[in-house]
């Protein structure tokens, strides 16, 4: 299931840096994290859904690449997004 429009716009509003910002790394990481948590819950009940498991692994890799990019460009924003989304530790 994809994100509904209200939830997606709420996430974009929370993590955007400007008024029309939908593509910054922070917004992308937040949206991907939301999809990852949904797929994780889905796979707890549907253990044999291997295609969703593959999609989950691809999303985790994409989020990892975005976080690596953000860490190299602006370490302060990286630490802030990690803290807000509670990704480490």
N, C-alpha and C positions, 0 to 999 in steps of 0.2 A: 504494500500500500504506500502510495506517495504521500508526501506531506500535504495537508489541506492548505488552502490559500491563506487563511487567517493565521495559522500557526507559523507558516513560512514568513509572512510579512512581520509577525511579531519578533521572530528571531532576527530578521534583517534589520528591523528598527533598533533592536537592542545592541547589535554588534557593529552597525555601520558607522563609518567615520564622518559621513556627510549626508546630505538630504537624499541624493539619488545613488548612493553607494550600495551596489549589490554584488560587486565582484571582488572586493578586497579579500585578502587571505583570511582575515578574522571572520568575515561573514561566511566564506566557503567552509572553513573549519567547523564553525558552529552548525551549519546545515548538515554537513557530513556526519558530525557527531550525533546529531538527532537521528539521522537515518541508521547509524550504527547501533544505537540503543534500541531502536525499533526492531531491527533485524536480529539482534541478540535475543530479545524476548521471543520473537517469532521462532527462532531455532531451538529455544528451550522446549517448546511444545511440539515442534515438527522436526524431530531429529533426523529424518531421512531426506530432508529437502536440501539436496546437495547443490542445486543451482543457486539457491539463496545463500548458501554458505560460500560459494565462489564469489558472488557479488559482495558479500560482507568482507571477504579478504581483499578484494580490489578496493573497496572503500577505505579500509584501514591503511592500505598502501598509499592511496591518494592523499589521505589526511596526513600521513607521515611525511610525504614529500612537501606538502604545503607548510607544515610546521617547520621543516628543515629550512625551507626558503625564508620563512618569516624570522627564524632564529638568526639567519645570516644577514638579513637586511636591517632588522630593528629588534634588538634583544629585549627591550623594555615592553614592547607590544606582545612579543612572544611569551614572556613571563606572565603578563597580565591575562592573556587568553588561556594559558595553562591553568592559572589560579581560578578563573571564573568557571571554566568547564570541568575543573577537577580531574584533569587527565593523568597527572603523575602523582605518585606517592600514596 
